Amino acid sequence: MSRTIYHILPETEPFSEFSGGAISRWVANVLRSDDDAVVLCPSTDGSWKMPELRVTEIPHFATYSRFREIAHKISWPVRRMVLRQIMRPALEPLRPGDLVWLHNRPDLAAAIRPIVHAAQAKLVVHMHNSFLAHRSPRRVREIQADRYVFVSQYLKGEAMENVHDLPNTCVVYNGADRRVFYPRKDGTTSANGVPTILLASRLVPDKGAHVFVEAMRELERRKVEAKGIIVGASKFGGSKETPYVRQLHADAPSNIMFHPYCIGAELGDVFRSADIFCIPSIWQDPFPLAPLEAMACRLPVVATRSGGIPEAFRDGGAIIVPRNSVPELADALQKLVENAELRQSLAQSGEESFHRNFTWNAVRDQYQSVVEATV
């Protein structure tokens, strides 16, 4: 039986390669060749090159993102009514057997579930961070989704601790685009005379760029020859410079340079200019994309023991260090800078793991299995 799958992005997430985030990237890559899928979003700029008939902007959805900032002051019944009014026209085409795949918004799932089930369609809630774990069990039970998908075992476990009887759960990992992220053609793990360490991330405190800055300062103090590159922005493309970003620039030692925010082929080239990748997250990072992109580019990684990050390296590819520890981060970076053989070994195991587990084709297979099981 033919079915349509409606993917709903969060109200804060434009469907854009430049200004969208990880969810936009997941949807664009997984649905690239899926003619049965439609993307419902607050806005789009066409940069993902998906046919117009498969992308629908929802009127007033982006406006709700501003309303959401004061939503905690408004009663849940009022917010639920507003969400249903916004989403009802977009869900009018629902037919029996269709699937509504909602990304990262448990409150929206609770609001639209009666509409979805009244149409004899199915509801999948796909969590990319901890919002579900931070809702009351009563609110989560109101969702009554047909399936819950998480981007990591860590995130699934966190939700299950909050709601012990959460049914029909599974994990679908993130991925990376091997057409963009691939190793240097010479196959080496040293592009320059002095090893280069890359941090590519949103530049917000949770991601730990300030810890990386201090670790690079420690390497400079130890007279370890290494260069650091920081690439990113406070959100995504077009975001404004924040006080935190300005402070990073002010605090950076002489062995760090900053690269402007970039995407696509340019970002792939930045990865290939590096010898080591660092992800120093200090929060419970659910399952970020950047380490997978580093693995695809055959870069050894230094990562923190944070959320789902260790799951990306279950088959090797990284040195894992405690969160928010400048000395231990500096020690791990120094070990890789000074040991080319270790760099090579970690790079190889990481690349092999990427090809087994984290290509978008592998993710698409996991996704299709969930679709087929949700009948």
Protein Blocks (a to p, Z undefined) as FASTA:
>chain_A
ZZdddddddfklccdfklmcfklmmmmmmmmmmmkbccddfbdehlnopafklpccdehk
lmmmmmmmmmmmpcfklmmmmmmmmmmmmmmmpcehiacddehilklmmmmmmmmmmnop
acddddfbfklmmpcfklmmmnopabdcdfbfklmmmmmmmmmmlghiadddddddfklm
ccdfklpabfbfbdcddddddddfklommmmmmmmmmmmmnopacddddeddfklghiac
dfklmmmmmmpcfkbccddddehjllmmmmmmpmbdcdfbfbdcfbafklmmmmmnopac
ddddehjlmmmmmngjiacddehilklmmmmmmmmmmmmklmmmmmmmmmmmmmmmmcmk
lmmmmmmmmmmmmZZ
